[in-house]
Amino acid sequence: VAEPEPFDPKAFAQTLPGITAPFGFFDPAGFCSSDGASNEQVSEGKVRFYREVELKHGRVAMLAALGFPVAEQFHPLFATDDAPSFSAFQQTPLQTFWPVVVGVIAVIEVFSVFTFENPARRDADGN
């Protein structure tokens, strides 16, 4: 019986959607290499986790990029008097609630970690 080939995280990451020309595979921090950012063996689960985190942060960045120009013209809670969105935020009572906002986001992130499924626990059928 032949031994299975060792897991190659870089080759696996290149099979995931998002690798497009002309840029190709982009991993400047070395998250997919054992001598990269983690300095330990990189598993399929870790590559999938990095992909999930990358998508989550990308979505938050897209919402933030949309939020700035929209907030210049419209705010659902406060009249901004046509002030720039970065200074309008500082003039509202929301700035005193930053610890609460960060706390709520932290709780959501912690629970998202608990819902992560380890792909090593799946059987051959993916169940």
N, C-alpha and C positions, 0 to 999 in steps of 0.2 A: 504494500500500500504506500503510495507516494505521499510525502508530507505536503500539506498545503503551503502555498507560498506565504511568506511573511506579509503582514498588512503594510501597504504603502500609502500613507495618508495623503501624500501629494498627488499620486495617481488617482486616488478615490475622490479627492476634492475637485480634480479636473473633470470628473464625470458629472458633477452637479450642475444644475442650470446656472447661468450667469457668466460663464467663460465665453467671451465674445472677442472677435477680431476688432480692431487691431491690437488690443491690449493683452489678450490671452490671460493666463493664470497670473494673479497678482497677490503675493504674500510677502510684503516687505519685512514684516516683523518675524517671519519664520514660524508661524503658529502650526504649520503642517510638517515641520521637520523636527527630529528629536534633539537637534542641537540649537533649536530656535528659542522662542520666548519661554517655553515651558520647561525645557531641560529635562524632560522625561518622555517616556514612550507615549506616542500619540495614538489613541484608539479611534475607531470609527465613531464611537459615541462622542468623543471630544470634538471631532471634526464637525459632526452634526450639531453639537451644542454651539460651537463657534458660528456656524451658519445661522442658527436660530437667533443668536445674540446680534449678529450682523444685520439681519433683517429687522429685528426689533428696533435697533438704534437708527437704522435707515428710515424707518417709518416715523419715528419721533422727529428726526431731522427734517423730513418732508413736511410734517405738520407744523413745525416751528417756522420753516421757510414760508409756508402759506400764511401762518398767523401774523407775522410782522406786517405785510402789506394790508391784510384784511383789517387788522387792529388800527391801522392809520385812519380808516374810514368808518369803522363800526365797532362798537363794544356793547355786548348785551347787558352789562350791569351798570356801567358808569358812562356819563357824558364826558367825552374827552376834549371838547372844545377845539377840535382839530389840532390837538397836540401830537407830537411824535409819540409812537407807541412806547418807546423806551422811557421817556420822561413821564408819560401818563401813568405807567405802572407805579412809579415812585410817588405819585401824588394820591394814590388810592389807599384804602385801608388794607388791601391785600398784602402789602409789603410786611405787615406785622404778622401775617399768617404763614410766612415761608416755612417755619419749622413744621407746621401741620401739613402743608402741601408735600414737603419732602418726606415726612413720616408716612403719609398715605401711599406715596409712590414706592417707598421702601417695602411696605407691607405687601403691595401687589407684586413687586419683584421677588420677594422671598417666597410667596406662594407659587409663583411661576416656576421656581426652581424645584419645589416639591412635586410639581406635576410632570416633570421631565421623566420620560421613559428611557431606561437603559436598553439600547438595542441588543446587547449581549444576552438579555433575558428572553428574547424571542426565540421561538422554535423555527424550524426550516420553512414553515408556511407563513411566517411573519405574524403569528398570533401570540 
